[in-house]
Amino acid sequence: MTPQFHPHLVNGPTGDPGVYVDFLFARRALLFDLGEITRLPPRKILRLSHIFISHTHMDHFIGFDHLVRIFLGRGKRLSLFGPPGFTDRVGHHLAAYTWNLVEGFPEDFTIEACEFHPDGKVMTVEFHCRRGFRGEAERSFTAGNGVLLEEETFRIRAVFLDHRITSIAYTLEEKCHVNVMKNRLADMGLPVGPWLTELKRAVLRGDADAVPVRAWWKDGDESSERQIPLGELKRHVLMIVPGQKITYVTDALYSEANAGAITDLAQGSDYLFIEAAFLDEDAGRAAEKYHLTARQAGLLARRAGVGRVVPFHISPKYAGEEERIGMEVMAAFAGNPAATEQGKEEPHVSGENMVYPGGSGVQVRGAGTPHSRMGRRGAGAE
């Protein structure tokens, strides 16, 4: 199956954190964290509809001003999610500028800032460009089971992590892939056509099998239609398989609570983007800074049974040693015994499991670990 979502690191494994997720079948994208984004061309920035911020340390949020500058006068709406206190921080950023010239803009630009609280409450504030970005339209809702965004084809879930402050990890879950087997459609005497879009939507909505689906078509000047139970179409003409899952984890202490939250969130992910700030020989320093080591990142990826792990947010002290970080992640991910001894022995890593695609950083595929759901479908999320 062709994957709908294409993720990549914005700044590579050692630059500011940020994962850009492009939609294959729509001019749209999502972003996890908002570090430096000048590497993204404006056309890609303008595809963004939602941005999910782990926390507001400078390297995770410094791209905000550049983002606003690109969006001004574009007539778009952009939603940003972050931890408690996030709406105030967005408001303070915007209030730092003078907006006396924006009333004449031909189109408004709206920012919706949303802050997620541990009790599940999400508080939102709107900022409209043509009204000088004053905070207004405050409202709130409850994010059941950590679901911050739910759309027809996917959802975003979040969990809280301890980074001495609150840091949020996110996962993007595609609900499923719905594919039509055209040969079986023909066997039922049904044509392809626009009605199949509504059929797929009925599946994604979770409609009951007894719900009738209207199949309609034209043959010359003649119009025809049939009402067919959804369950019958699911049995005979549809192939429904699990969708993609992409998880983003950064800035977290390696603790029992954090490890449990991360592995639960990332379970079965096709991609796990996870920080690997330090080598395990510097585990003490990592703990002081409330960050993960490469070994810890690999162990968490293995425990979560992910298909591929992408380490990033590597400390500048390891400049030029990205491959060493990747090897330590891989050793733990693959279950190499050396990884259980804090890297005292040089781990053996199969070269076929190390991938260095342009712009994406070091990627590590599982070897002997559970395959991703995309892999089981026979089409990896390449």
C-alpha positions as CSV (number, residue, x, y, z in Angstrom):
1,M,0.0,0.0,0.0
2,T,1.2,3.5,-0.8
3,P,1.8,5.3,2.5
4,Q,-0.2,8.6,2.9
5,F,2.3,10.3,5.2
6,H,5.9,11.0,4.4
7,P,8.0,12.2,7.5
8,H,11.5,13.6,7.6
9,L,13.7,15.5,10.0
10,V,13.8,19.2,9.2
11,N,17.4,19.8,10.3
12,G,19.0,16.4,10.4
13,P,20.1,14.5,13.5
14,T,22.1,17.3,15.1
15,G,20.1,20.4,14.3
16,D,17.1,21.9,16.0
17,P,14.3,19.3,16.5
18,G,11.5,19.1,14.0
19,V,9.8,16.5,12.0
20,Y,7.8,17.5,8.9
21,V,5.1,15.2,7.8
22,D,3.9,15.6,4.2
23,F,0.5,14.4,3.0
24,L,0.9,12.4,-0.3
25,F,-2.7,13.0,-1.5
26,A,-3.2,16.6,-0.3
27,R,-1.4,19.9,-0.3
28,R,-1.1,19.7,3.4
29,A,1.5,18.9,6.1
30,L,2.0,18.6,9.9
31,L,5.0,19.6,11.9
32,F,6.3,18.2,15.2
33,D,8.3,20.9,17.1
34,L,9.2,24.3,15.7
35,G,12.9,24.7,15.9
36,E,14.8,26.5,13.1
37,I,12.8,26.0,9.9
38,T,14.6,28.1,7.3
39,R,15.6,24.9,5.5
40,L,11.9,24.5,4.6
41,P,10.9,26.4,1.5
42,P,7.9,28.7,1.9
43,R,5.7,26.5,-0.2
44,K,6.2,23.7,2.3
45,I,5.7,25.9,5.3
46,L,2.4,27.1,3.8
47,R,1.1,23.5,3.6
48,L,1.1,23.3,7.4
49,S,-2.3,23.1,9.1
50,H,-1.2,21.9,12.6
51,I,2.0,22.1,14.6
52,F,2.6,20.1,17.8
53,I,5.2,21.5,20.2
54,S,6.9,19.3,22.8
55,H,7.9,22.3,25.0
56,T,9.0,25.9,24.5
57,H,12.8,25.7,25.0
58,M,14.3,27.9,22.4
59,D,15.5,25.1,20.1
60,H,12.0,23.7,19.9
61,F,10.2,27.0,19.3
62,I,12.5,29.5,17.7
63,G,11.0,29.0,14.3
64,F,7.7,30.6,15.3
65,D,8.5,34.2,14.1
66,H,9.7,33.0,10.7
67,L,6.5,30.9,10.4
68,V,4.3,34.0,11.2
69,R,6.2,36.1,8.7
70,I,5.6,33.5,5.9
71,F,1.9,33.2,6.7
72,L,1.0,36.9,7.0
73,G,-1.6,38.0,4.5
74,R,-2.2,34.5,3.2
75,G,-5.8,34.0,4.4
76,K,-4.9,30.8,6.3
77,R,-5.7,29.3,9.7
78,L,-2.9,27.5,11.6
79,S,-3.4,25.5,14.8
80,L,-0.5,25.1,17.3
81,F,-0.6,22.7,20.3
82,G,1.8,22.9,23.3
83,P,2.1,22.3,27.1
84,P,0.5,24.3,29.9
85,G,1.2,28.0,29.6
86,F,1.5,27.7,25.8
87,T,-1.3,30.2,24.9
88,D,0.4,32.9,27.0
89,R,3.7,32.3,25.3
90,V,2.2,32.5,21.8
91,G,0.5,35.8,22.9
92,H,3.7,37.2,24.3
93,H,5.6,36.4,21.1
94,L,3.0,38.2,18.9
95,A,2.7,41.2,21.3
96,A,6.4,41.9,20.8
97,Y,5.7,43.4,17.4
98,T,3.8,46.4,16.3
99,W,0.8,45.5,14.1
100,N,-0.5,48.9,13.0
101,L,-0.4,48.1,9.3
102,V,-2.3,44.8,9.2
103,E,-5.9,46.2,9.0
104,G,-5.4,46.8,5.3
105,F,-4.3,43.2,4.5
106,P,-6.6,41.7,1.9
107,E,-6.9,38.4,3.9
108,D,-6.7,37.5,7.5
109,F,-4.3,35.0,9.1
110,T,-5.5,33.2,12.2
111,I,-3.4,31.4,14.7
112,E,-5.2,29.0,17.1
113,A,-3.0,28.3,20.1
114,C,-4.0,25.3,22.2
115,E,-2.4,24.2,25.5
116,F,-2.8,20.7,26.8
117,H,-3.1,20.0,30.5
118,P,-2.4,16.7,32.4
119,D,-6.1,16.5,33.4
120,G,-7.0,16.2,29.7
121,K,-8.3,19.8,29.4
122,V,-7.3,21.7,26.3
123,M,-7.6,25.5,26.4
124,T,-7.5,27.4,23.1
125,V,-7.1,31.1,22.2
126,E,-7.4,32.7,18.7
127,F,-5.1,35.4,17.4
128,H,-6.3,37.2,14.2
129,C,-3.7,39.2,12.2
130,R,-6.1,41.9,11.0
131,R,-7.1,42.6,14.7
132,G,-3.5,43.0,15.8
133,F,-3.2,39.4,17.1
134,R,-5.1,40.2,20.3
135,G,-6.1,37.0,22.1
136,E,-9.8,36.2,21.8
137,A,-12.4,33.5,21.3
138,E,-11.2,31.5,24.3
139,R,-12.7,28.0,24.7
140,S,-11.8,24.6,26.0
141,F,-12.4,20.9,25.4
142,T,-11.4,17.6,26.8
143,A,-8.9,15.4,25.0
144,G,-10.2,11.9,25.8
145,N,-7.4,9.4,25.9
146,G,-5.0,12.2,24.9
147,V,-6.5,12.6,21.5
148,L,-5.8,16.3,20.5
149,L,-7.0,16.1,16.9
150,E,-9.3,13.6,15.2
151,E,-10.1,13.8,11.5
152,E,-11.7,11.4,9.1
153,T,-8.5,9.6,8.2
154,F,-6.2,10.1,11.2
155,R,-5.8,11.2,14.8
156,I,-3.1,12.8,16.9
157,R,-2.5,11.5,20.5
158,A,-0.2,12.9,23.1
159,V,1.3,11.9,26.5
160,F,3.2,14.0,29.1
161,L,6.9,13.3,29.8
162,D,9.2,14.6,32.5
163,H,12.0,16.8,31.3
164,R,12.3,18.6,34.6
165,I,9.5,20.6,33.0
166,T,6.6,19.2,31.0
167,S,7.5,17.8,27.6
168,I,4.9,16.3,25.3
169,A,5.3,13.3,23.0
170,Y,3.0,12.8,20.0
171,T,1.8,10.0,17.7
172,L,0.1,10.3,14.4
173,E,-2.2,7.3,13.7
174,E,-3.8,6.8,10.4
175,K,-7.1,5.0,11.0
176,C,-6.8,2.4,8.2
177,H,-6.2,2.0,4.5
178,V,-9.4,1.2,2.5
179,N,-8.7,-0.2,-1.0
180,V,-11.2,-1.2,-3.6
181,M,-10.6,-4.5,-5.5
182,K,-11.8,-3.5,-9.0
183,N,-12.1,-7.0,-10.3
184,R,-14.5,-8.0,-7.5
185,L,-16.4,-4.7,-8.0
186,A,-16.9,-5.8,-11.7
187,D,-18.0,-9.2,-10.6
188,M,-20.8,-7.5,-8.6
189,G,-21.8,-5.5,-11.7
190,L,-20.7,-2.3,-10.1
191,P,-18.6,0.5,-11.8
192,V,-15.9,2.6,-10.3
193,G,-16.9,6.2,-9.7
194,P,-17.4,9.0,-7.2
195,W,-19.6,6.9,-5.0
196,L,-16.6,4.9,-3.9
197,T,-15.4,8.0,-2.0
198,E,-18.5,7.9,0.2
199,L,-18.1,4.2,0.6
200,K,-14.5,4.7,2.0
201,R,-15.8,7.5,4.3
202,A,-18.4,5.2,5.7
203,V,-15.8,2.6,6.6
204,L,-13.5,5.3,8.2
205,R,-16.5,6.7,10.2
206,G,-17.2,3.2,11.6
207,D,-20.7,3.0,10.1
208,A,-22.6,-0.2,11.0
209,D,-22.6,-3.0,8.4
210,A,-26.3,-2.7,7.9
211,V,-26.1,0.9,6.7
212,P,-27.0,1.1,3.0
213,V,-24.5,2.5,0.6
214,R,-25.8,4.2,-2.6
215,A,-23.9,3.0,-5.7
216,W,-24.7,5.2,-8.6
217,W,-23.5,5.7,-12.1
218,K,-24.4,6.9,-15.6
219,D,-24.5,4.8,-18.8
220,G,-24.9,7.3,-21.5
221,D,-28.0,9.4,-20.7
222,E,-29.3,6.7,-18.3
223,S,-28.7,7.0,-14.6
224,S,-28.7,3.9,-12.4
225,E,-28.2,3.2,-8.7
226,R,-28.3,0.4,-6.1
227,Q,-28.5,0.3,-2.4
228,I,-26.0,-2.2,-0.9
229,P,-25.4,-2.9,2.8
230,L,-21.9,-1.6,3.8
231,G,-21.1,-5.1,5.3
232,E,-21.6,-6.8,2.0
233,L,-19.3,-4.3,0.2
234,K,-16.7,-4.7,3.0
235,R,-16.8,-8.5,2.6
236,H,-16.6,-8.6,-1.2
237,V,-14.9,-5.6,-2.7
238,L,-12.8,-3.9,0.0
239,M,-9.4,-4.6,1.5
240,I,-9.1,-2.9,4.9
241,V,-5.6,-2.8,6.5
242,P,-4.1,-0.9,9.4
243,G,-2.8,2.6,8.6
244,Q,0.5,4.3,9.3
245,K,1.7,5.3,12.7
246,I,4.4,7.9,13.3
247,T,5.6,8.8,16.8
248,Y,7.7,11.7,17.9
249,V,9.6,11.7,21.3
250,T,12.1,14.2,22.5
251,D,13.6,15.7,25.7
252,A,12.7,13.1,28.4
253,L,14.5,11.6,31.4
254,Y,15.0,7.8,31.2
255,S,12.7,6.9,34.1
256,E,10.2,4.1,34.7
257,A,7.2,6.6,34.2
258,N,8.6,8.1,31.0
259,A,9.6,4.7,29.6
260,G,6.1,3.3,30.1
261,A,4.4,6.3,28.6
262,I,6.8,6.3,25.5
263,T,6.4,2.6,24.8
264,D,2.6,2.7,25.2
265,L,2.4,5.7,22.8
266,A,4.8,4.3,20.3
267,Q,3.6,0.7,20.3
268,G,3.8,-0.7,16.7
269,S,4.8,2.5,15.1
270,D,6.1,2.4,11.5
271,Y,8.5,5.3,12.5
272,L,9.7,6.3,15.9
273,F,11.6,9.6,15.8
274,I,13.3,9.7,19.2
275,E,16.0,11.8,20.7
276,A,19.4,10.2,21.3
277,A,21.2,13.2,22.9
278,F,24.1,11.3,24.5
279,L,26.2,8.2,24.1
280,D,25.6,5.8,26.9
281,E,29.1,6.3,28.3
282,D,27.7,9.7,29.2
283,A,24.5,8.4,30.8
284,G,25.2,10.3,34.0
285,R,25.3,13.6,32.1
286,A,22.1,12.6,30.2
287,A,20.3,12.0,33.5
288,E,21.4,15.4,34.8
289,K,20.1,17.0,31.7
290,Y,16.9,14.9,31.6
291,H,17.7,13.5,28.2
292,L,17.9,10.0,26.7
293,T,21.1,8.2,25.6
294,A,21.3,6.4,22.3
295,R,21.2,3.0,24.0
296,Q,18.1,4.1,25.9
297,A,16.4,5.2,22.7
298,G,17.1,1.9,21.1
299,L,15.8,-0.1,24.1
300,L,12.6,1.9,24.1
301,A,12.2,1.4,20.3
302,R,12.6,-2.3,20.8
303,R,10.2,-2.5,23.6
304,A,7.6,-0.6,21.5
305,G,8.1,-3.0,18.6
306,V,8.5,-0.3,16.0
307,G,9.4,-0.8,12.4
308,R,12.0,1.9,12.2
309,V,13.7,4.2,14.7
310,V,15.2,7.6,13.7
311,P,17.5,9.1,16.3
312,F,17.8,12.9,16.4
313,H,18.5,15.8,18.8
314,I,22.1,14.6,19.1
315,S,24.2,16.8,21.3
316,P,26.7,19.1,19.5
317,K,29.5,17.5,21.5
318,Y,29.2,14.4,19.1
319,A,29.5,16.4,15.9
320,G,30.9,14.0,13.3
321,E,29.9,11.0,15.4
322,E,26.4,10.5,14.2
323,E,27.2,7.0,12.9
324,R,28.5,6.0,16.3
325,I,25.2,7.2,17.9
326,G,23.3,5.2,15.2
327,M,25.3,2.1,16.0
328,E,24.5,2.3,19.7
329,V,20.8,2.8,19.0
330,M,20.9,-0.2,16.6
331,A,22.7,-2.4,19.0
332,A,20.0,-1.9,21.7
333,F,17.2,-2.0,19.1
334,A,18.4,-5.3,17.7
335,G,18.8,-6.8,21.2
336,N,22.6,-7.1,21.0
337,P,23.9,-8.3,24.4
338,A,26.6,-5.7,24.4
339,A,23.9,-3.0,24.6
340,T,23.0,-4.3,28.0
341,E,26.4,-3.5,29.4
342,Q,26.3,0.3,28.7
343,G,28.4,0.0,25.5
344,K,31.5,-1.5,27.1
345,E,31.9,-3.8,24.1
346,E,31.8,-2.6,20.5
347,P,28.4,-3.7,19.2
348,H,28.1,-5.6,16.0
349,V,25.7,-3.8,13.5
350,S,24.6,-5.2,10.2
351,G,25.3,-2.5,7.6
352,E,22.0,-3.2,5.8
353,N,20.1,-1.9,8.8
354,M,21.7,1.6,8.7
355,V,20.1,4.1,6.3
356,Y,21.3,7.6,5.6
357,P,18.6,9.2,3.4
358,G,19.0,12.8,2.5
359,G,17.5,15.2,5.0
360,S,16.2,12.4,7.3
361,G,19.2,11.7,9.5
362,V,20.3,8.3,10.7
363,Q,17.5,5.7,10.4
364,V,17.6,2.3,11.9
365,R,15.5,-0.6,10.7
366,G,14.6,-3.5,12.8
367,A,16.5,-6.7,12.4
368,G,14.8,-9.5,14.3
369,T,12.4,-7.0,15.8
370,P,8.7,-6.9,15.0
371,H,8.0,-5.5,11.6
372,S,5.9,-2.4,11.2
373,R,2.3,-2.6,10.1
374,M,3.3,-1.1,6.7
375,G,5.9,-3.8,6.4
376,R,3.3,-6.6,7.0
377,R,1.3,-5.1,4.2
378,G,4.3,-5.5,1.9
379,A,4.9,-1.8,1.4
380,G,7.3,-0.1,3.7
381,A,6.9,3.5,4.6
382,E,9.8,4.6,2.3
